[in-house]
Amino acid sequence: MKSAAGARSPSFDVWNANLGAAVAAIGVRGFPDALAAALRLLAPFQMMNGFLYSPDGHAFDLYNDKIVAARSIIVDRYLAGAYVLDPFYDAVCSDSSQRMIVMRELAPDGFLQTEYHRQHYATTEIVDEIGFVLKLENGFTGVLSLSRTGSAALFSGEELDLFRSAAPVVCALAARHWYHVPGLSLDIKNTVPAARIEHPLLTRRELEIVTLILKGHSNLSLAAVLSLSPNTVKVHRRQVYSKLAISSQAELFRLFLA
């Protein structure tokens, strides 16, 4: 099989040898590096990292030992509340089954213009991202991400197919390695309340609209998601901005997630 760059995918012997090394490292510190080495046989990527989500809506650090940007940007700000706008978080909240997910297949139509994208993706120079969904102990769900950064090209269709074919074994191995993390290393009882988009001046419908705006839905997408007419969405949006005394999405982001 050929990749988009014309290089052959790994031989069965090479793949098995690297996968065997990852299996042997389950439960020890070297597992993430061994798994990353096997995955790089399928296609190159610059960063592997991961987050963990609890059934009640909290987010935690799963694996961010070798991130390629400032931790305050890619981890601390995310865990402080920005995760509620992450398309991956939305995806696992609605379906926690083990599988591969692709950011550009999940993101709303205006995602690239959102303040969340500007602060999280543009700042960290992530240009493309895929994730492997992991089912863990106590109903927790993990997402282990592979990212292309800087001037790297997007994952090609053939590269995504290779990763998708490998997803069942990748998810199984990673879930086995990190399965007990929620019970062993998280101070779940003493966490702050889960991040939510809420405001005393706004109705439930207006909060729905605010949340979808912040996630990157255009007026047309908002109308489709909420089964409203585009004109009704525009009216709601004007009312929200008026109540909050703001005039832009950047102000809306700062108000709820600064």
Secondary structure as a PSIPRED ss2 file (coil, helix, strand):
# PSIPRED VFORMAT (PSIPRED V4.0)

   1 M C   1.000  0.000  0.000
   2 K E   0.000  0.000  1.000
   3 S C   1.000  0.000  0.000
   4 A C   1.000  0.000  0.000
   5 A C   1.000  0.000  0.000
   6 G C   1.000  0.000  0.000
   7 A C   1.000  0.000  0.000
   8 R E   0.000  0.000  1.000
   9 S C   1.000  0.000  0.000
  10 P C   1.000  0.000  0.000
  11 S C   1.000  0.000  0.000
  12 F H   0.000  1.000  0.000
  13 D H   0.000  1.000  0.000
  14 V H   0.000  1.000  0.000
  15 W H   0.000  1.000  0.000
  16 N H   0.000  1.000  0.000
  17 A H   0.000  1.000  0.000
  18 N H   0.000  1.000  0.000
  19 L H   0.000  1.000  0.000
  20 G H   0.000  1.000  0.000
  21 A H   0.000  1.000  0.000
  22 A H   0.000  1.000  0.000
  23 V H   0.000  1.000  0.000
  24 A H   0.000  1.000  0.000
  25 A C   1.000  0.000  0.000
  26 I C   1.000  0.000  0.000
  27 G C   1.000  0.000  0.000
  28 V C   1.000  0.000  0.000
  29 R C   1.000  0.000  0.000
  30 G C   1.000  0.000  0.000
  31 F H   0.000  1.000  0.000
  32 P H   0.000  1.000  0.000
  33 D H   0.000  1.000  0.000
  34 A H   0.000  1.000  0.000
  35 L H   0.000  1.000  0.000
  36 A H   0.000  1.000  0.000
  37 A H   0.000  1.000  0.000
  38 A H   0.000  1.000  0.000
  39 L H   0.000  1.000  0.000
  40 R C   1.000  0.000  0.000
  41 L C   1.000  0.000  0.000
  42 L C   1.000  0.000  0.000
  43 A C   1.000  0.000  0.000
  44 P C   1.000  0.000  0.000
  45 F C   1.000  0.000  0.000
  46 Q C   1.000  0.000  0.000
  47 M E   0.000  0.000  1.000
  48 M E   0.000  0.000  1.000
  49 N E   0.000  0.000  1.000
  50 G E   0.000  0.000  1.000
  51 F E   0.000  0.000  1.000
  52 L E   0.000  0.000  1.000
  53 Y E   0.000  0.000  1.000
  54 S C   1.000  0.000  0.000
  55 P C   1.000  0.000  0.000
  56 D C   1.000  0.000  0.000
  57 G C   1.000  0.000  0.000
  58 H C   1.000  0.000  0.000
  59 A E   0.000  0.000  1.000
  60 F E   0.000  0.000  1.000
  61 D E   0.000  0.000  1.000
  62 L E   0.000  0.000  1.000
  63 Y E   0.000  0.000  1.000
  64 N C   1.000  0.000  0.000
  65 D C   1.000  0.000  0.000
  66 K C   1.000  0.000  0.000
  67 I C   1.000  0.000  0.000
  68 V C   1.000  0.000  0.000
  69 A C   1.000  0.000  0.000
  70 A C   1.000  0.000  0.000
  71 R H   0.000  1.000  0.000
  72 S H   0.000  1.000  0.000
  73 I H   0.000  1.000  0.000
  74 I H   0.000  1.000  0.000
  75 V H   0.000  1.000  0.000
  76 D H   0.000  1.000  0.000
  77 R H   0.000  1.000  0.000
  78 Y H   0.000  1.000  0.000
  79 L H   0.000  1.000  0.000
  80 A C   1.000  0.000  0.000
  81 G C   1.000  0.000  0.000
  82 A H   0.000  1.000  0.000
  83 Y H   0.000  1.000  0.000
  84 V H   0.000  1.000  0.000
  85 L H   0.000  1.000  0.000
  86 D C   1.000  0.000  0.000
  87 P H   0.000  1.000  0.000
  88 F H   0.000  1.000  0.000
  89 Y H   0.000  1.000  0.000
  90 D H   0.000  1.000  0.000
  91 A H   0.000  1.000  0.000
  92 V H   0.000  1.000  0.000
  93 C H   0.000  1.000  0.000
  94 S H   0.000  1.000  0.000
  95 D C   1.000  0.000  0.000
  96 S C   1.000  0.000  0.000
  97 S C   1.000  0.000  0.000
  98 Q C   1.000  0.000  0.000
  99 R C   1.000  0.000  0.000
 100 M E   0.000  0.000  1.000
 101 I E   0.000  0.000  1.000
 102 V E   0.000  0.000  1.000
 103 M H   0.000  1.000  0.000
 104 R H   0.000  1.000  0.000
 105 E H   0.000  1.000  0.000
 106 L H   0.000  1.000  0.000
 107 A C   1.000  0.000  0.000
 108 P C   1.000  0.000  0.000
 109 D C   1.000  0.000  0.000
 110 G C   1.000  0.000  0.000
 111 F H   0.000  1.000  0.000
 112 L H   0.000  1.000  0.000
 113 Q H   0.000  1.000  0.000
 114 T C   1.000  0.000  0.000
 115 E H   0.000  1.000  0.000
 116 Y H   0.000  1.000  0.000
 117 H H   0.000  1.000  0.000
 118 R H   0.000  1.000  0.000
 119 Q H   0.000  1.000  0.000
 120 H H   0.000  1.000  0.000
 121 Y H   0.000  1.000  0.000
 122 A H   0.000  1.000  0.000
 123 T H   0.000  1.000  0.000
 124 T H   0.000  1.000  0.000
 125 E C   1.000  0.000  0.000
 126 I E   0.000  0.000  1.000
 127 V E   0.000  0.000  1.000
 128 D E   0.000  0.000  1.000
 129 E E   0.000  0.000  1.000
 130 I E   0.000  0.000  1.000
 131 G E   0.000  0.000  1.000
 132 F E   0.000  0.000  1.000
 133 V E   0.000  0.000  1.000
 134 L E   0.000  0.000  1.000
 135 K E   0.000  0.000  1.000
 136 L C   1.000  0.000  0.000
 137 E H   0.000  1.000  0.000
 138 N H   0.000  1.000  0.000
 139 G H   0.000  1.000  0.000
 140 F C   1.000  0.000  0.000
 141 T E   0.000  0.000  1.000
 142 G E   0.000  0.000  1.000
 143 V E   0.000  0.000  1.000
 144 L E   0.000  0.000  1.000
 145 S E   0.000  0.000  1.000
 146 L E   0.000  0.000  1.000
 147 S E   0.000  0.000  1.000
 148 R E   0.000  0.000  1.000
 149 T E   0.000  0.000  1.000
 150 G C   1.000  0.000  0.000
 151 S C   1.000  0.000  0.000
 152 A C   1.000  0.000  0.000
 153 A C   1.000  0.000  0.000
 154 L C   1.000  0.000  0.000
 155 F C   1.000  0.000  0.000
 156 S C   1.000  0.000  0.000
 157 G H   0.000  1.000  0.000
 158 E H   0.000  1.000  0.000
 159 E H   0.000  1.000  0.000
 160 L H   0.000  1.000  0.000
 161 D H   0.000  1.000  0.000
 162 L H   0.000  1.000  0.000
 163 F H   0.000  1.000  0.000
 164 R H   0.000  1.000  0.000
 165 S H   0.000  1.000  0.000
 166 A H   0.000  1.000  0.000
 167 A H   0.000  1.000  0.000
 168 P H   0.000  1.000  0.000
 169 V H   0.000  1.000  0.000
 170 V H   0.000  1.000  0.000
 171 C H   0.000  1.000  0.000
 172 A H   0.000  1.000  0.000
 173 L H   0.000  1.000  0.000
 174 A H   0.000  1.000  0.000
 175 A H   0.000  1.000  0.000
 176 R H   0.000  1.000  0.000
 177 H H   0.000  1.000  0.000
 178 W H   0.000  1.000  0.000
 179 Y C   1.000  0.000  0.000
 180 H C   1.000  0.000  0.000
 181 V H   0.000  1.000  0.000
 182 P H   0.000  1.000  0.000
 183 G H   0.000  1.000  0.000
 184 L H   0.000  1.000  0.000
 185 S C   1.000  0.000  0.000
 186 L C   1.000  0.000  0.000
 187 D C   1.000  0.000  0.000
 188 I H   0.000  1.000  0.000
 189 K H   0.000  1.000  0.000
 190 N H   0.000  1.000  0.000
 191 T C   1.000  0.000  0.000
 192 V C   1.000  0.000  0.000
 193 P C   1.000  0.000  0.000
 194 A C   1.000  0.000  0.000
 195 A C   1.000  0.000  0.000
 196 R C   1.000  0.000  0.000
 197 I C   1.000  0.000  0.000
 198 E C   1.000  0.000  0.000
 199 H C   1.000  0.000  0.000
 200 P C   1.000  0.000  0.000
 201 L C   1.000  0.000  0.000
 202 L C   1.000  0.000  0.000
 203 T C   1.000  0.000  0.000
 204 R H   0.000  1.000  0.000
 205 R H   0.000  1.000  0.000
 206 E H   0.000  1.000  0.000
 207 L H   0.000  1.000  0.000
 208 E H   0.000  1.000  0.000
 209 I H   0.000  1.000  0.000
 210 V H   0.000  1.000  0.000
 211 T H   0.000  1.000  0.000
 212 L H   0.000  1.000  0.000
 213 I H   0.000  1.000  0.000
 214 L H   0.000  1.000  0.000
 215 K H   0.000  1.000  0.000
 216 G C   1.000  0.000  0.000
 217 H C   1.000  0.000  0.000
 218 S C   1.000  0.000  0.000
 219 N H   0.000  1.000  0.000
 220 L H   0.000  1.000  0.000
 221 S H   0.000  1.000  0.000
 222 L H   0.000  1.000  0.000
 223 A H   0.000  1.000  0.000
 224 A H   0.000  1.000  0.000
 225 V H   0.000  1.000  0.000
 226 L H   0.000  1.000  0.000
 227 S C   1.000  0.000  0.000
 228 L C   1.000  0.000  0.000
 229 S C   1.000  0.000  0.000
 230 P H   0.000  1.000  0.000
 231 N H   0.000  1.000  0.000
 232 T H   0.000  1.000  0.000
 233 V H   0.000  1.000  0.000
 234 K H   0.000  1.000  0.000
 235 V H   0.000  1.000  0.000
 236 H H   0.000  1.000  0.000
 237 R H   0.000  1.000  0.000
 238 R H   0.000  1.000  0.000
 239 Q H   0.000  1.000  0.000
 240 V H   0.000  1.000  0.000
 241 Y H   0.000  1.000  0.000
 242 S H   0.000  1.000  0.000
 243 K H   0.000  1.000  0.000
 244 L H   0.000  1.000  0.000
 245 A C   1.000  0.000  0.000
 246 I C   1.000  0.000  0.000
 247 S C   1.000  0.000  0.000
 248 S C   1.000  0.000  0.000
 249 Q H   0.000  1.000  0.000
 250 A H   0.000  1.000  0.000
 251 E H   0.000  1.000  0.000
 252 L H   0.000  1.000  0.000
 253 F H   0.000  1.000  0.000
 254 R H   0.000  1.000  0.000
 255 L H   0.000  1.000  0.000
 256 F H   0.000  1.000  0.000
 257 L H   0.000  1.000  0.000
 258 A C   1.000  0.000  0.000
